[in-house]
């Protein structure tokens, strides 16, 4: 692995020891031990490293005894992931601009998840990118439950029972003499307990569980060490020509499955065994290439939405056993690039947006109808081709908006009116990119504002811009992808620390993993080599060890170098 610092396309401010650092955050930790246990060298001005010759440190740090440190600040950030459901993530208050660029081991506790586990109830928004990596997001439902006699109530996170204010173990909030409660560890960690790493847990009795803590940073010992990337070599599991990949438990056995296909080859299903194995399911040819997997018709079985012939969208309805029946087909413009789903008018039925290439300069929307159907197509003019599309409540007005990235890196926001209508907003940011194949709108730094990222296929970079209350920061973070030309990308939890990570896949044998630290910064983690002629990638926890694995498709022609491969985590 070639280790290197990220490239910032904006100057990072340096501050003297006495400067005011309010409103700034920095990445936590200093030099990071890699998967081999080696430590990367310090860089002057970064946390845990010497101050510069002028006694300066990066913003948010202070020069104490010639070493840059947090001082009295905790330096940690918690991502609430208030509207994330399953994992593109599918992962706080206030806005923070991350200004530290050192490779770190994040100590934050977030709930960002990967974009690969489909659910049977649609509670939010789904975006399927050109690589068919999907982002499923949704809210949480909270309420007050009254006991049968009406004498008390139990509230979420309240910490008391229905009879009198005693701490309740199991409400995810530490109270009384509890050491922890669910995900609430009270700031405790394996490192804080004297271990070198590992993942601290909490027992059902609300006591700290150090069973996954370790003094070894080696891969293969079965212990997850947050911030350390461990993966086995890629293994071939199939040989179909798969242009798109998606995931979901389509046979409802509790294990994640893979769906793949192309317009030419149709839908293929590979059933997971929970141990990292994927077996092809013999089935009739279904002429649809999967983009999104979710329960569209509300029958509690996952369905597939995808391409038909390049200029149509088709729906295949699942039977809960891994089989599918072809349903409706909907016209759209030529060269479908992405499909996004979300409930934009609050009627409980998924609506669909479609992006197109070929200088169409439109984004199209169809509102969902009962039974998992879609209504008439409505087009909205775009200044350029709306290449990658999705739904989010960007401006936090409780009305879902439509977003799009053009093929030239323009980020567009179409403000939703809550009834299914949209209006293009002016003055949106542009990222220095062309021909993007994967983009993500999600929470990277723990605040409520949506951040944006995309892989630039032409320039070979991962570009990130953080959201703020009034729009997007002027600070642009750019990270060089090894071997350049990332053909596609995927989001997930790849290093075990629950912060959202990203990976860019090139056409020539490199899957470059970037570790997120929860502050909005990403670090070049490692290069995996799944094989030549990469075409699509998806991610999910196929061996059920708590870290997402990769599934990649490879195809140079219809008859040469055709393969489906899986790269399993190896903690």
N, C-alpha and C positions, 0 to 999 in steps of 0.2 A: 504494500500500500504506500502510495506517495502522499506524505502528509504535507499540508500547506495551509497557510492562513487564508481566510476569506478576503476577497477584494471588496472594499467599500467604495462606491462611486459617489461618495460625499465625504468631506473631511470630518473625522471624529475629533471632538474637542478635547484638549488636555487642560487640566485645572491644577492650580497650585494648592498647597495643603490647606490654605484657609479659605478657598473659594466656596461660594454658596453652591451646593449641588442639589437643591430642591428641584423636584420634577424630573430627575434623571434616575435611570436604573442601569445596572451593569450585570453582565453574566456572572454567576456565582462560581467560586472555585478558581484554582490556578491551573497549572499544567495537569494534563489528564493522562492517566495510564491507559494504554490501549489494550487490545485483546491479548497481546502477548505479555503484558505486565510491564512493558517498558514505559518510561516517562518522557513526554515531549519536553524540549528545552523551553525555559522561560523567555518571555519577550519583555523588555523594559517597558514599564508603564501599565502592564496588565496585572490583574489581581493575583496576589501570591508571588509576584515577581519583583525584582528591584525597581525602584523609581528611576526615572530618566536622570541624565546627568544634571538637569536643571531642577530636580526634585519634584517632577510632575508625574501625575497618574491620569489614566483615562477617567472620563466623567463618572461621578458616583463613588470614586475611590479616593482615599487619602494616603499621603506619604507618611507612614509611621515607622520610625527606626529604619529608614531607607528601604522599606518594603511597601508596596501598594496593597492596601487592605480596605475592608468595608468600614473600619472604625466601629462606631456604635450602631451603624445601620445593619439590618439583618441581611440585606442583599438577596432575599428570596422573594419569589412571586408565586402566587397560586392562581392557576387557571381554573375558573369555575365551570367552564364549558356548559353554560347555562342552557344552551339549546342544542346540545349534541346528543345524538342517540347512539346508533351503532357506529362502527368505525368508518371516503374520502374524506371517521372523523366525526366522519363523520363524523372530534374532538368533534366576579371581578368588577371592579368599578374603577373609573378614571382611565386616563390614557397615559402611557409611558413610552418614551422613546429610548430604545436600547442603544447604548453607545459604547459598549465594550465588545471587543472582537477577539478575545482569547479563547482557545480551545478549553472547554471546561467540562467538569462532571456536574450535571445539574442536580440540585438537591430539592427542587420544587416537587410538590405533590399535586399533579393535575389529573384531570379525568378525560383528556383527549383520547379518542379511540380511533380505530382504523376505519377506512371506507369500504369495508369488504363484507360485512355481515348484514345480510338482508333480514328484515323483521317482517312479521306477518301482520302488523298493524301500521298503517302509514300515519306517522305523527309529525312529519316535518318535510324537509326538502331533500331531493335527491338529484345529484348531478352526475351524469355519465360523460366522461371526457372521451377524446379521440382514442385513448388507450383502453377505454371502458373501465377505468378506475372510477368507482362511484363514491359519492359523498352523501351519506345519509345523515340528516340532522333532524332533531325533533326536540320538543319541550318535555317537561316533566309535569305530571298531574298531581297536584297537592290538594288537600282538603282537610276537614275536621270530622273525625269519626266519633259519634256519641255512643256511649254504652247503652245496653238494652233498657236500663232503668232511668236513663236520663240524668244520672247523678254526676257525670263528669265527661270530659272529652280528652281525646288524645290528639295532639297536633304534631305535625311533622317537624322534627328538630327541636321540639320544645324541651325535652329532657326531663319531663315529669310524667308520672303515671296518672290514671284517672281518679285516684283517690286522695292525693295529697302532697305532691311536690317532691317525692323521693326520686333520685336519679334512676333513669331507665336504661339498662344495658341493651343496646341494639337499636338506638335511635340515631346513630351516626354523629353523636355529639357528646364530648367528654363532660361528665358532671360528677360531683362528689369525689369519691376516692377511685374512680375509674382511671386506669392507666391509658386506655385508649377506648375507642368505640367505633367499630366498623372501619371506615376509611380515615377517620379522625385519629391521628397518632400523636396529636399534641406537639408536633415538631420533632418527635423522636425519630431516630434513624439508626441503621446498623453502625454507621461510622460513629455516631454519637455514643453508642454503647461500647465502642472500642474495637469494632471489627474493621477490616479493610474495605468491606463492601457488602453487597447483598440487599435483599428486600425485606424490610421489617413488616411483620403482620400483626394482626390482632385476633385473639381468641374469642370464642362466643361468650366467654365470661369477662370480656373487656380487660384482658391482661395482654401486655406486649408479648409477641411471639417471635423469637429470634431464630427459628428453625431454618430460615432461608438466609440468614446472615453467614458470612464466610470470611476467612482470612486468605482465601485464594482467589486470584483474579483470572485463573486459567479457564479456558473454554472446555466444555465437555464434562464438567463435574456435576451438572444438573442444577446448579444454583444460579439464579438470575442475578446479575450484578448490574444495576442501572448505570447506563452510560457506556457499557462495554458491549461491543458488537461481536457476536459469535454465530457463524453460519457454516454449515457443511457444504461440500461441493455439490453442484447441481446434478440432479439425477433425472434421466429421461423417463417419463411416465406415459407418453402417448405420442402419436405421430400424425395427427390431423393438421390440415391447413387452417389455422385459427388466427383470424385477424383481430377479433375482439375477445376479451375475457371478462367474466363477471363471477361473483360468488354468491352463495346462499345455501341454506339447508333445504334443498328441494325435495329430499325424500323423508324429511322430518324424523331423522334418527338421532338428532342432537349433534351431528358432526357436519362441519362445513364442506360444501361441495363446490366444484368448479364448473362453470358453463362457458363454452367457447363456440366460435363459429365464424363464418364469413358469408357474404352474399352468395358465393358460389357453392360452398360446402354445407350451409345450413347449420342448425343447432346441434351441438354435441354436449353431452353431460358426463362428468367424471365424479363418481361418488367417493367422498372422503370417509376414512375409517377412524379418524381421530388420532391416528398415530403417524400421520404424514403420508399415508398411502392414498392414491387416487386410482379408481378403477373405472374404465369406460362402461357406460350403460348402453346396452343394445336397445335401440328405439327406432321408430319410423322417422324418416327425414322430415324435419320441420324447417321450412324455408324462411328462417329469420336469424339474423346475426345479433346476439345479445348485447344490449347496451346497459339496461337497468333491470334489476330483479327486485320485485316487491309484490305484495298482495294487492293487485289492482282492483279486483272485483269483490274483495272483502269476503271471500269464502274460506279464509284461513289457510290457503295454499299459495305458495309463491308463484308469480307469473313472470313472463319475460317480455320486455319491450325492446325492439331493436330494428335493424335495417331490413328492408326488402328491396333488392335491385338498385340500391344507391339513391333513389329519389322517393322512396316510400317508407313509412313506419308501420311495422306490424306488431301484433300482440299475440302471444302464445300463452294459453291458460294452463297452469299446472294442476296436477291431480294429487299432489302430496306424496307420490311414490317415486318421483323423478321423471315421470312422463308428462308430455305437453300436447295440447291440441291447438292447432292454428285457429286464430280468431280473426278479428277485423284487420283491415289494411287501410292506411290513411295516406293520401297524397301529400307531398311537400315539394319543396324546390329540389333541384339537383344537388348531388354531392353532399349528403348528410354528413356532418362532422361530429356533432354532439347532440345528446338528448338530456334534458333536465326535467325533473318532476317535482311538484309541490302543490299544496292546496292553497291557491292564491285567493280564493273567494270564501273560504271558511265553510264550505258545504260538506266537507268530509270526503270528497272524491278528488283523486289526484288529477292535476292539470299538467299539461306537457308543453315544453318549449323545445324548438329544434333549431340548431345552428347549421349553417351551410357554407361551403366554399364556392369558388367559381364566380366571385364578384356579384353575388346575388344582392348584397347590401340590404338584407332584411333579416329579421328574426320573427319566427312564427309561433303562435300560441294557440292551443286548443284547450278549452275548458272541459273538465271531466264531467261525466254524467253517471247516474246510477247504473250499476252493473259492470263498472269498469270500462265504460265507453268514453269516447271523446267527441266533442261537438265540432262545429264548423271552424275552419282555420282562419285566424286573424293575423295579419302581417303588420309589423312595425318597422318603419324605415330606419336604417342604420347608416351612419356616414361611411362605413366600410363593411366588409363582410363580417357578420357576427359568427365567429368561428367556434368559440366555446361559450356555452350558455348555462345558466342555472338560476335558482331562486334563493333569495335571502331577504330578510327584513333589514336592509342596509342602514336605514335612517331611524330605526327603533320607534316607528310610529304604530306598531302592531298591524301593519299592512305589508304583505309580502311584495318585495320588489323583484324585478327581473334584471340580472346582470349578464354581461357578455364581454369577452375579449375578442378583439378583431385579430385578423391575421398579421397585423402590424403592431400589436402590443397595446392598442388603445383599450382602456377599461371603461365600459359603458354601463350606466345605471339607468334603467327605465323604472321610474317611480310607480308603484302600484297604488290603485285607488281602493283596494279592498273588495272590489266587485269583479275583478278580472280584467280591468283596463290598465294600460301602462302609458307613461309619457317619458320620452328621453330627456335626461337632465343634462345641463351644460357643464363644462369645465371639470371633466373627470380626468384622472391622471393617465399618463402614458408610460409604459415600461419599454426600455430600449430593446425590443424584440421583434422578430419576424418569424412567421411560420410556427407559432407555438402549437404544441400538440397536447399539452396537459396544463391545466390551471386550477387553482384552488382558492376559494373564498372561505376563510375559517378564522378561528381565534388562535393566534400564535403566541401572544404575550400575556394572556390572562385577564385582559380588560374586556369590556363589553363590546368594543368596536371591532368590526370585521377587518381582517388583514387579507392581503392578496399576494399570490405567488404564481409564477409560471416558469416552465422550462422553455427556453428559447432554442428552437431547433437549429436556426441558422447560425447564431453566435456561440452556442454551446455554453449557456449560463443558466443558473437558477436565479431569478430575480424576485425580490421580496420587498413589499412596501407595507408599513404598518398603518392601521386605521387610527383615526383620532375622532374626537367628538364633532369636529367641523369638517371632516373629510379624511384626507390621507397625508401622512407626513411627507415632507420634502426629502427625507433621508431615504435613499435607495440602497439596498443591500444586494450585491451581486456576487455569486459564487461560481467559479469556473468548474464545469463538469469535465472530468477526465475523458479523454478520447473524443471530446466535443460531440456535436450533433445529437443531443438527446432526442430520440425518436418519440418517446412517451415518458410517462412518470406515474407515480403512485404515492399515496400517503399512508402512514400507519405508525405503529409502535414497534420500532425495529431494535431499540437498545434497552428496553425494559424499564425506562424511567417514567413512562406514561405521558411524556411530552410528545407532541405531534412531530414525527419525522417525515422526511421526503426522500424519494429515490428517483433518479433519472436513468432511463435505460437507453443506451445507444444501439445502433444497428450492428456494431462490430464488437460484441463480446464484453461490454462493460455495463454493470449496474452500479452506479455511483450513489452511495447512501450518505445522506446529510442528516446529522443528528440535531434535532431541535432541543433548546435548553429551557423552554418555557418563558423566555424573555423576548422572543421574537427573532433571536439569532439562530443560525444554523452552522454546523461545523462539519467539515469533510470527514466522515467516519471511516469508510473503507470502500474498496472496489471489489465487487463480486464479479465473477466471470461465468455467467450462465450459458454462454455459447454464441456463435455467430448468427447474423441475420435475425436479430431480435425484432419482433413485430408488436407484441403486446405484453403487458405485465399487469398482474393483480396481486393482492396481498390479503392474508388472513392467517389466523392461528390454526393451521391444519394439524399440527401435532400437539396442540392444546397444552403448551408449556408456558403460556402467558406472553409470548413474543410472536409477532407476526412473521410469517414465512412468505416467500415469493413464489409465484407461478408465472412462467414466461413462455411465450410461444415464439417459434423460430421458423421462418419460411423464406427461402430465397426465390424459389419458383414452386409450382405446384408439385414438382417431383423431386426436388433436391433440397437437402438440409431441412426437412420438415420435422418438427419435434415440439412436444409439450414437455417442459421441464419444471421440477420443483426444487427450490433451494430452502432447506429446512434450517431453522435456528438450532444452535448447539450450545446452550448455556452450560 
